[in-house]
């Protein structure tokens, strides 16, 4: 009987141990999140030997560290491929500087705002000046074409919808900010619309020295977009909690100062404009 009881005790211990291992495994289980990022804009996101760097590179690493239940795997691709992959479900998250767009907010989940951009007009020092979109429209300035997948296209499209005198808006495929601003420097176009950080990245280059920039004409919040499915609905809630914390503790402001050449959160109207569209759709 004693031997029998001993085996029974060992069996119970074995069961408890197995349960403990299973429980530990469950605690440490992670869900892989496939992230897509457009490469080539060092201020916002760029591929390096150390993985993603720039504003969003550092942000996604911080989120990955703070949310151990998820493992964020970043793939670099073209701007167009980011959105086609997001829509098909190939990617879960677009690590892109995405401003509010009605169609996008209806098509994808979106997080709280992860940043605030200072929107400017860039023009040739020896060319026609532009300090507002009204100037661009009324002076009939040649505007650098913008990809329809770029949030700037929506900004310009919205302007045209609400004004009788319209900006000459043309669409184009993927194009880097450096290439676009070079076209303004060499006189092919009169003006380009970009966040201040895009101008600052080229300001000291050969082409950049030919350019100048307008005062701030607008501020736009940037959001992360997610493919719509049950798994990502849960992920969106987790990201929103994390992003709110990062905003409240000053982490997003710290990133802005480090990568965007100014503190956009200190600009007039920043508190009103940050996260302004979060509750839409």
SVG drawing of the C-alpha trace seen along z (x, -y; Angstrom):
<svg xmlns="http://www.w3.org/2000/svg" viewBox="-18 -85 44 87">
<polyline fill="none" stroke="black" stroke-width="0.4" points="0.0,0.0 2.9,-2.4 4.4,-1.8 1.1,-2.3 0.6,-5.6 4.1,-6.7 3.3,-6.1 0.0,-8.0 1.9,-11.0 4.4,-11.0 1.7,-10.9 -0.1,-13.8 3.2,-15.8 3.8,-14.9 0.4,-16.3 0.9,-19.5 4.3,-20.0 3.0,-19.5 0.2,-22.0 2.8,-24.5 4.8,-24.1 1.7,-24.5 0.7,-27.6 4.2,-29.1 4.1,-28.5 0.8,-30.2 2.0,-33.2 5.0,-33.6 3.1,-32.8 3.4,-35.7 1.4,-36.6 3.4,-37.7 2.4,-41.0 3.4,-41.5 4.3,-45.2 4.9,-46.8 7.0,-50.0 8.0,-52.1 11.8,-52.4 13.9,-55.5 12.8,-58.4 15.4,-58.5 13.4,-60.9 10.4,-58.7 11.4,-55.1 14.4,-53.6 15.9,-50.1 19.3,-49.6 21.5,-46.7 20.0,-47.2 16.4,-47.0 14.0,-49.9 15.3,-53.3 13.9,-56.8 10.7,-58.0 8.6,-55.0 11.6,-52.6 12.2,-53.6 8.5,-53.7 7.8,-50.2 10.8,-48.9 9.4,-50.6 6.0,-49.1 7.5,-45.7 9.3,-46.0 6.3,-47.2 3.8,-44.6 5.5,-41.2 2.4,-39.4 3.1,-40.5 6.2,-40.2 6.4,-42.9 8.1,-41.8 8.8,-44.6 9.1,-44.2 10.3,-47.0 8.5,-47.5 7.2,-50.2 4.5,-52.6 2.0,-51.0 2.8,-47.5 2.3,-48.6 -1.4,-49.4 -2.1,-46.5 -0.6,-44.1 -2.5,-45.8 -5.8,-45.4 -5.2,-41.8 -4.2,-40.8 -0.6,-40.0 0.4,-42.7 -1.3,-43.5 0.0,-47.1 1.2,-49.9 4.2,-51.6 3.5,-54.6 3.0,-58.3 -0.8,-58.1 -3.0,-61.1 -6.7,-61.0 -8.6,-59.9 -12.3,-59.0 -11.8,-56.0 -8.8,-54.7 -10.5,-55.0 -13.5,-53.1 -11.3,-50.4 -8.8,-49.8 -8.7,-50.0 -6.8,-53.0 -5.0,-53.7 -4.7,-56.8 -2.4,-59.4 1.3,-58.4 2.6,-61.8 1.9,-65.3 3.3,-66.7 4.0,-70.4 2.9,-70.9 4.8,-73.4 5.2,-74.5 8.7,-74.2 9.7,-76.4 12.8,-77.7 14.5,-80.7 14.6,-82.4 11.2,-81.3 7.6,-82.1 6.8,-82.3 4.0,-80.4 2.8,-80.8 -0.5,-79.1 -2.5,-76.7 -4.5,-79.9 -1.2,-81.2 -0.6,-78.0 -4.1,-78.1 -4.3,-81.8 -0.8,-82.1 -1.4,-78.8 1.8,-77.4 3.0,-74.1 2.8,-71.6 4.9,-68.5 2.5,-65.5 1.6,-63.4 0.9,-59.7 -2.8,-58.9 -1.6,-56.5 0.0,-59.5 -1.9,-61.3 -0.8,-64.6 -3.0,-63.8 -6.1,-63.8 -5.1,-67.2 -4.9,-68.8 -8.0,-67.0 -10.0,-68.3 -8.7,-71.8 -9.9,-71.6 -13.4,-70.4 -13.9,-73.4 -12.4,-76.1 -13.5,-77.5 -9.9,-78.3 -8.2,-75.0 -4.7,-73.7 -3.4,-71.9 -3.3,-68.5 -1.7,-65.6 -1.2,-62.0 2.1,-60.1 3.5,-56.7 6.0,-56.2 8.5,-59.1 11.0,-60.0 10.8,-63.4 14.5,-64.0 13.5,-63.4 10.4,-65.6 12.3,-68.5 15.1,-68.2 12.4,-68.9 11.5,-72.1 15.2,-73.0 15.8,-72.6 12.7,-74.5 10.6,-71.7 7.9,-72.5 7.3,-75.6 6.3,-74.2 5.9,-71.0 3.8,-70.1 5.6,-68.3 6.1,-68.0 8.8,-70.3 11.0,-67.3 11.2,-66.3 12.5,-69.7 15.1,-69.7 16.5,-66.4 17.7,-67.9 18.2,-71.6 22.0,-71.3 22.3,-69.3 23.3,-70.8 19.6,-71.0 18.4,-71.8 20.4,-75.0 18.3,-76.3 15.1,-75.9 13.2,-77.6 10.1,-76.8 6.9,-78.6 5.6,-79.1 3.5,-76.3 0.2,-76.1 -1.4,-73.1 -0.8,-70.4 -1.8,-66.8 -2.0,-63.9 -0.5,-60.6 -2.1,-57.2 -1.2,-53.6 -3.5,-51.6 -4.4,-47.9 -6.0,-45.2 -9.5,-44.5 -9.9,-41.1 -10.8,-39.8 -7.1,-39.4 -6.2,-43.0 -9.3,-44.4 -7.8,-43.1 -4.3,-44.4 -5.8,-47.9 -7.1,-48.1 -3.6,-47.1 -1.9,-49.7 -4.3,-52.4 -3.6,-51.9 0.2,-51.9 0.1,-55.0 -1.9,-56.9 0.7,-56.1 3.5,-57.1 1.8,-60.4 1.1,-61.2 4.6,-60.4 6.2,-62.6 7.8,-59.8 6.1,-60.9 7.3,-64.4 10.8,-63.1 10.8,-61.2 9.5,-64.4 12.3,-66.5 14.9,-63.8 13.7,-63.1 11.4,-65.9 13.7,-68.9 11.3,-70.7 8.7,-70.1 5.5,-70.0 3.6,-69.4 4.6,-72.9 3.1,-74.6 0.1,-76.8 -3.0,-74.6 -1.1,-71.4 -3.3,-70.2 -6.4,-70.7 -5.0,-69.1 -3.3,-66.1 -5.5,-63.0 -8.3,-65.2 -9.8,-62.5 -9.4,-59.5 -13.1,-59.1 -14.1,-59.3 -15.3,-55.9"/>
</svg>
